Amino acid sequence: MKENSKITEDDVKEKIRKKNMIGDYLTYPVMAINFLKSDKKIKPLYYKYNNNKAQYILYFAPQIKENESAKKQVIIYIYGGGWREGNANLYKFVGRRFAKEKYHTILLGYRLTPKYKYPCQIEDIFEGLSKALEVLKEKNIDYSNIVVIGSSAGAHLGALLVYNKELQKNYNIDNNIFKGYISLGGPTDLNVCTNEVISAMINQLFEEGYDRKLGNPYNYIDGSEKTRVLCIHSRLDPICDVQNSINFSNKVNSFNDSLADCIIFENKKIYHNNLVNGIFFKDMDNEHILDKVFNWIDSL
């Protein structure tokens, strides 16, 4: 830095963000250990919805005893990974966790960037949901109470699933089935996704020249929605800025007051990975965030 250069507020924020990135990286070893030792007894059913290896869904039956009933909410979960990493199989631990809480749960797989550019991802999500509804219908499962949950990039796709009415019409999806939407550290307003980490991901997601407004969930909120919203974020998230959740929930509430809830954690040990993924392991959920998620879902 030059001797006479002035340190700006943005410089300070970026320095803090990079420090928080180190904290985020340090959560990965614990995550890996929990992943390896997690219970794998619950086996999902696998269904293809197209020919690509990523185009499939996983159905987890609720774990109920003979005298018990499944919960009425059906969970549709979309995993994250910057739109470029992962697959639904890697996130079976999420499906198992919801199944143990007696929810019918479906994980949606989708094609990844950079090979497949947007809108391939959201097209897959809609096709995956269509297949999911077909499977639920075959099993005589009521799907009029769907809760869409997404982690990180999955929350971005989940918001588009719930809020893009044009695509819902194209895929013959009734918006009224979406009773709840939950974003776990998601980029729900691309306008504030400006740091170097998430900017690189977004640049890889969209083809050069593509109108990114079409891929921004924030732009699809118009006040006609009745879906309850829960945005959960960490103030220290070094990848996806907390302002995403603030902006998204505020816009929802600007049309329908109290329709959206926004929970922001100030804990110095909660970053990105241990919020969007780690909460599904009890050893990593010291703030009992997942219990808050379950309670919120059950209130719908």
N, C-alpha and C positions, 0 to 999 in steps of 0.2 A: 504494500500500500504506500502511495506517495505521502511524503511528510505533511503536505498541506491538504490532503484529501479529507473530506468530512465524513464521519461515520453517521449514516442515516438510520432511521428507525427500521427500515427494511433490512439493513445490514445486521442489526441486532437480532431481528426476528429470524433471519436465515441462520445466524450462528446458533441460536437456541434450537432451531429445527434440526440442524445437523447433529447437535448434541443428543436430541431426542431420537434421532435415527440410530445412534449407538445403543441407546436403551432398548429400542425396538429389536435390533439384531440380537441382543442378549436374551430375548424371550424365546428364540428359536430352539436352542438346545433343550429347554424344559418342555417345549411343545413336542419335539421329536420323541422324547422319553415317554410322555403321556400318550402319544399316538401309538407307540410300539406296545405299550402295556395295556392299552384299552381293550375292553370286552368286545370280542368279535363274534359272539354266539348268535346274535340276531342276523339272519340272512335275508337280504332283500330279493325281490323279484325283478328281473331285468327285462326291459321291453325296448326294442328298437323303434324309432319313428322315421328313420331315413337310412341311407346307405353309408354315410360317413361314420367312422368308428366312434366319433364323439357324440353322435346323434342318438342318444338313448336316455331312458329314464329309469330310476330305481324306486321301487315301491316297498316301503317298510310298514308291515302290519302293526297295529297297536298291541302292546304286550299287556293283555288283560286276562284275568282269571275267569273261571266259568261263571261266576255270579257278578261279574263286572261288565260295564259298558264302555265302549270307546268314547272319547270326547267328541263333541260335535264338530269342532274345527278341524279342517284338513290343512295340513302344512305343505306348502310348496316352497322348497328351499333352493336357492341359487348360489352356488359357491363363487368365491372371488379368486384373485390371482392376476390382477392387472389386465384382464381379458386375454392374457397370453400364456398362462400357466395353469396346470392342474387338470382335473377331470372329476366327474361325479363320484367315481369309485374311491378316490382319495378322501372323500368327505363322508364316507359311510358312518363315521363316528358321530356326525351330526344327525343323520337319519335315525341311528340307534338311540341317541339321547332323547329325541322327540318321541320315538316309539315307546320308550320306557315310561314316558309321561302319558301314554294311552292315546296318542294322536295318530291318525292315518297320516303318513308322511311320504312325500315324493320329492326326489332330487332330480333336477333337470340338467342334462349334459348339453354342451353347445360347442361349436367350432371356435377355434382360437385364432387370434392375430399373432404374427403378421401375415401368415398365409391367407387367412380369410379376414377381409376387412368388413367393418360395419357397413351395412346392416345385417350381415350374415348372422351375427350373434343374437340379435333380437328376433330375427326370423326363426331361428332355431328354438328360442324360448317359447315363442307362440306355438310352433309346431309341437314342441315337447309338452306344453300344457294341453293342447288338443288331444294328444295321445294319453296324457294323464287322465283327462276327463272320460275318455273312452274306457280306460281300464277301470276307473272308479264306477262307471255306469254298469260295466259287466259284472262287477262285484256287488252291485246293489248298495253302493255307499253313497250317501247323500253328500253332494259337493256344493251345497248352497252357502256354505260357511268357510270359504277359503281364506287363509292367511298366507300372504306372500312374504317370505323372509329372505333377505339377501345380505351377504357379507362382502364389504368392500365393493369391488367391481360388480359382484352379483347383486348388490343393492341398487346399483345403477340400472341394470337390466330388469330387476324386479319392479322398480318405479315405472319404467317404460311399459312393462306388462300391465300394470294397474292403471296407468294414466293415458296411454296412447289409444284414444278412442277409434282412430282411423284403422289401426291395425286390429283392434278388437272386432271391428265391423268386418274387416277382410277375412278374419279367421272364425267368424261367427261365435265370438265369445261375449257372453252377457256380463257386462260390468258389475251387475248387482251381486255376482257370486263372490266378489272380493270384499270381504268384511273387514280385513285388516292388512296393513302393509308395515313391515318393520325393516328399517335400515340400520345395519350394524357398521358404523364407520364408512358409510357409502358416499361416493361422489354424485350427489343428487342435484348439484348445480355446477355444471362445468365451467361457468363464468369465474368461479373462485378457485379453480384447480390450476394454480399458476406456478407452484414450486417445480424445481427441475426434475424431481422423481416422477410425479404424476403427469407432468407435461410430456415427458418422454413416452409414457404409456399411452396417453391420448393421441399423440402424434402417430404412434404405431397403429392405433385402432382405426383411425380414419384415413381414407385415401386422400391424397393431396387434392384440394379443390372441393372436397365434399362439404356441404353446408352443415356445420356442426350443430347448429341450432336444432336440427332435426333429431339429433342424438342426445339432446339435453332434457332430462326429465322435468326440470324446473319449468320449462316453457309449455308443458302440456297441462299444467294445473289451471283450470278455468272456473272452478267453483261449482261445477255440476256434480262433483264427486261426493259420495256418501261414505267412502272407505275411511275407517279410522287409521291413524298414522302414529307410529312410534319411531322416532329417530334417536339412536343412542350413539354417542360420540365421546372421544376423549379430547380434552383441551390440549393435550400434548401430542396429538396425532401428527407425526412428521411427514406422512404421505398424503393423506386426504384431510384437508383443513376442516376444522370444526365448523367453520362458517357454512359449509355445505348443509349440515343438518339444521342450523339456525335459519338459513334462508328458506330452505324447503318447508320446514314446519311453519314458519311465519307466513309464507305465501298461502299455504293451505288454510291457516287460521284467519287470514285476511278476508277470505270468502265465507268460511264457516268456523266461527269462533269455537275453540276447544275441541275441534275435530282431530288436531294433531298434538301429540305430546313429544317433548324433546328433553332427553336426559343427558346432561353433560357431566362427565366425571373429571374432577380436578386432581385425582390421585396421581402422585408423581411416578408411580410404577405402572400406570396404564398408558399404553402407547397406541399401536395399531393392531399388530398381530395378536397380542394377547387379549384384545377386545373382540375383533371380528372372528377369530378362530378359537382362542384360548378359553373363552367362557364355557365352551362345551365340555371342558375337563374340570372337574371339581377342584383339583390341585391348583389350577390357575385362576379360579374365579373367587378371589378373596372378597370381592365386593358383592358377591351373590347377584351378579347381573342377570344370569340366566333365570333365577327365581323371579326377578322382576318381569322378565319376558313372559314366563309362564303365567304369572298372575294377570298380566295385561291381556294376554290371549284369552284366558278364561273369563275375563270380564266382558268380552264382546257378545 
